[in-house]
């Protein structure tokens, strides 16, 4: 394993979203390796769910990752991400089931039936989100920290990411929107792959639901990692801009952080450092 391979993974992940690059400014070198590496690892698991068309192929990829997490916990990692991360003693102290639970939950999402409404959509995303939130909280804050708020934020971030990838999902026969919105606007899953007044209207309705749910989640008590906080503020801002836009999908995809976003991320970083367990941010 070379340090260059690990750094390449971090670079590609960071460059994919502006809020990641912004949060990166407030992480120290060790934190970038540990917390950034964890985020990239989760991204690799989610890619198997979102990008692989055949469920059997995605399941095989995830099975490989499950075995890799078991091997990494035993000091036998093969992948550049796990080799670099598990060299950190703090990572090695995280219980094995925290690493395997998200992979198992990801497998369970493969081939899931379309959700009839927004609440069902959230419920179907919750097991995977909860497993990821538990893992992140364990790595960033240690034991005994509640994950309800983080879990809800992860659910909503995933739903926003799915909405941004609308055409790709439709091309795979999946709908990021609940079925009641498709019925309300006379759409099929195939039609979601093409821009139309009906698709824009359905997406605005979905954005309204997401914006309301994000507002409720932001007011929940509980700790968030710096990366999740940055993602939440970025998504909320994008939803507010998109909810009344003529082309909501285009606005949802367009980055607009600016100085206001930088200041919010800086405040979040200060708050996080005040809550981080001793030794986690050294």
Number of C-alpha atoms within 10 A of each C-alpha: 11 9 11 10 14 20 17 12 17 20 14 11 19 19 11 10 14 17 25 20 16 19 22 20 13 16 17 12 12 13 16 17 19 23 22 23 22 21 20 19 19 17 13 17 19 19 14 21 23 16 12 16 17 13 16 13 13 22 21 13 19 24 16 12 20 19 13 19 24 16 14 22 18 12 14 14 20 14 16 18 24 22 18 20 23 21 14 13 9 15 18 16 13 17 12 15 14 18 23 21 19 25 26 19 18 23 23 15 16 18 13 11 10 16 18 15 14 18 13 13 19 20 13 18 21 19 20 24 25 23 24 26 27 23 25 24 21 20 21 23 21 18 12 8 12 16 22 17 20 26 24 24 26 23 24 24 21 19 20 23 14 18 21 19 16 21 21 18 21 18 15 16 15 21 24 25 25 19 18 15 20 21 12 11 15 12 17 15 20 15 16 26 19 11 12 13 11 17 23 18 20 23 25 21 15 22 26 16 15 23 22 12 18 22 12 13 19 17 9 14 12 13 20 25 23 25 22 21 22 25 21 22 18 21 23 23 17 23 27 16 15 23 23 14 15 13 18 23 23 11 19 24 18 14 14 16 17 9 9 10 18 16 12 15 25 18 13 20 21 13 15 19 15 10 14 15 13 11 8 15 17 8
